[in-house]
Amino acid sequence: MGLFDKINMPGVKDVIVVASGKGGVGKSTVSVNLAVSLARNGYKVGLVDADIYGPSIPKMFGVEGVMPKVEMLDGKEYMTPIEKYCVKLMSIGFFIGQSQGLIWRGPKAAGAITQLFETTVWGDIDFLIVDFPPVTGDVQLTTIQKVALKGSIIVTTPQEVALSDARKAASMFMNPDLGVPVLGVIENMSWFTPDKHPDEKYFIFGQGGGEKLAKECEAPLLGQVPLIASVGAAAEKGRTVFAQPDKIAMEAFEDITKTFLEKI
């Protein structure tokens, strides 16, 4: 494979990366629930946990400690992704201990993410969602250079400090030398509604950040997700927004998925 030759993934149609430029904005939560929502709409979906240093997808799907099957094919090892909620999963987290941290320099991390794409037998996939690490670095650039991407989705929260980092992620994709279109923006933690006062909204982190970023990227605002404590609690137990009694977040992701499918 040449320096910038694209990885061949037979059967995989559209690869879409989800990025934020910073941690703590719920990017992985968005990646997980977007992937599950697409699967619920009848699409064949895969999810790559590209956060080499802090893989969270195994825990969020409740498959920690599960090991993908590895087989030899033409003298080369290939991995079968773990499947849950009708989503095929691959993460470096399947191959390291829960408390084990990785101390890898950029080239080794970039090589690891390349292997996740290149040696996984995905089968037929309509959408392969890639959960990017925070900030920008070798893993992101390697993915952009070596994977044929349909586009990117930027996740932000409303406040300016999150927008500043999200802009950096968006500018990386829109760099003329990379040319990855921004397909849309998702605003997370848009407001808080108390359980006992469902008609009230408290804009804890401000308002309008997602819409502002979408305009700057000349991309649609795909939707807003409210701040709901039960969403984080469910993720800790390996459950998605579709497997909990609070329907507000579920409806938010259903709307986001509908808009996303219409826009692309």
Secondary structure in CASP SS format (residue, H / E / C, confidence):
PFRMAT SS
TARGET T0000
AUTHOR 0000-0000-0000
METHOD secondary structure of the structure
MODEL  1
M C 1.00
G C 1.00
L C 1.00
F C 1.00
D C 1.00
K C 1.00
I C 1.00
N C 1.00
M C 1.00
P C 1.00
G C 1.00
V E 1.00
K E 1.00
D E 1.00
V E 1.00
I E 1.00
V E 1.00
V E 1.00
A E 1.00
S C 1.00
G C 1.00
K C 1.00
G C 1.00
G C 1.00
V C 1.00
G C 1.00
K H 1.00
S H 1.00
T H 1.00
V H 1.00
S H 1.00
V H 1.00
N H 1.00
L H 1.00
A H 1.00
V H 1.00
S H 1.00
L H 1.00
A H 1.00
R H 1.00
N C 1.00
G C 1.00
Y C 1.00
K C 1.00
V E 1.00
G E 1.00
L E 1.00
V E 1.00
D E 1.00
A C 1.00
D C 1.00
I C 1.00
Y C 1.00
G C 1.00
P C 1.00
S C 1.00
I H 1.00
P H 1.00
K H 1.00
M H 1.00
F C 1.00
G C 1.00
V C 1.00
E C 1.00
G C 1.00
V C 1.00
M C 1.00
P C 1.00
K E 1.00
V E 1.00
E E 1.00
M E 1.00
L E 1.00
D C 1.00
G C 1.00
K E 1.00
E E 1.00
Y E 1.00
M E 1.00
T E 1.00
P C 1.00
I E 1.00
E E 1.00
K E 1.00
Y C 1.00
C C 1.00
V E 1.00
K E 1.00
L E 1.00
M E 1.00
S E 1.00
I H 1.00
G H 1.00
F H 1.00
F H 1.00
I C 1.00
G C 1.00
Q C 1.00
S C 1.00
Q C 1.00
G C 1.00
L C 1.00
I C 1.00
W C 1.00
R C 1.00
G H 1.00
P H 1.00
K H 1.00
A H 1.00
A H 1.00
G H 1.00
A H 1.00
I H 1.00
T H 1.00
Q H 1.00
L H 1.00
F H 1.00
E H 1.00
T C 1.00
T E 1.00
V C 1.00
W C 1.00
G C 1.00
D C 1.00
I E 1.00
D E 1.00
F E 1.00
L E 1.00
I E 1.00
V E 1.00
D E 1.00
F C 1.00
P C 1.00
P C 1.00
V C 1.00
T C 1.00
G C 1.00
D H 1.00
V H 1.00
Q H 1.00
L H 1.00
T H 1.00
T H 1.00
I H 1.00
Q H 1.00
K H 1.00
V C 1.00
A C 1.00
L C 1.00
K C 1.00
G E 1.00
S E 1.00
I E 1.00
I E 1.00
V E 1.00
T E 1.00
T C 1.00
P C 1.00
Q C 1.00
E H 1.00
V H 1.00
A H 1.00
L H 1.00
S H 1.00
D H 1.00
A H 1.00
R H 1.00
K H 1.00
A H 1.00
A H 1.00
S H 1.00
M H 1.00
F H 1.00
M H 1.00
N C 1.00
P C 1.00
D C 1.00
L C 1.00
G C 1.00
V C 1.00
P C 1.00
V E 1.00
L E 1.00
G E 1.00
V E 1.00
I E 1.00
E E 1.00
N E 1.00
M E 1.00
S E 1.00
W E 1.00
F E 1.00
T C 1.00
P C 1.00
D C 1.00
K C 1.00
H C 1.00
P C 1.00
D C 1.00
E C 1.00
K C 1.00
Y E 1.00
F C 1.00
I C 1.00
F C 1.00
G C 1.00
Q C 1.00
G C 1.00
G H 1.00
G H 1.00
E H 1.00
K H 1.00
L H 1.00
A H 1.00
K H 1.00
E H 1.00
C H 1.00
E C 1.00
A C 1.00
P C 1.00
L E 1.00
L E 1.00
G E 1.00
Q E 1.00
V E 1.00
P E 1.00
L E 1.00
I C 1.00
A H 1.00
S H 1.00
V H 1.00
G H 1.00
A H 1.00
A H 1.00
A H 1.00
E H 1.00
K C 1.00
G C 1.00
R C 1.00
T C 1.00
V H 1.00
F H 1.00
A H 1.00
Q C 1.00
P C 1.00
D C 1.00
K H 1.00
I H 1.00
A H 1.00
M H 1.00
E H 1.00
A H 1.00
F H 1.00
E H 1.00
D H 1.00
I H 1.00
T H 1.00
K H 1.00
T H 1.00
F H 1.00
L H 1.00
E H 1.00
K H 1.00
I C 1.00
END
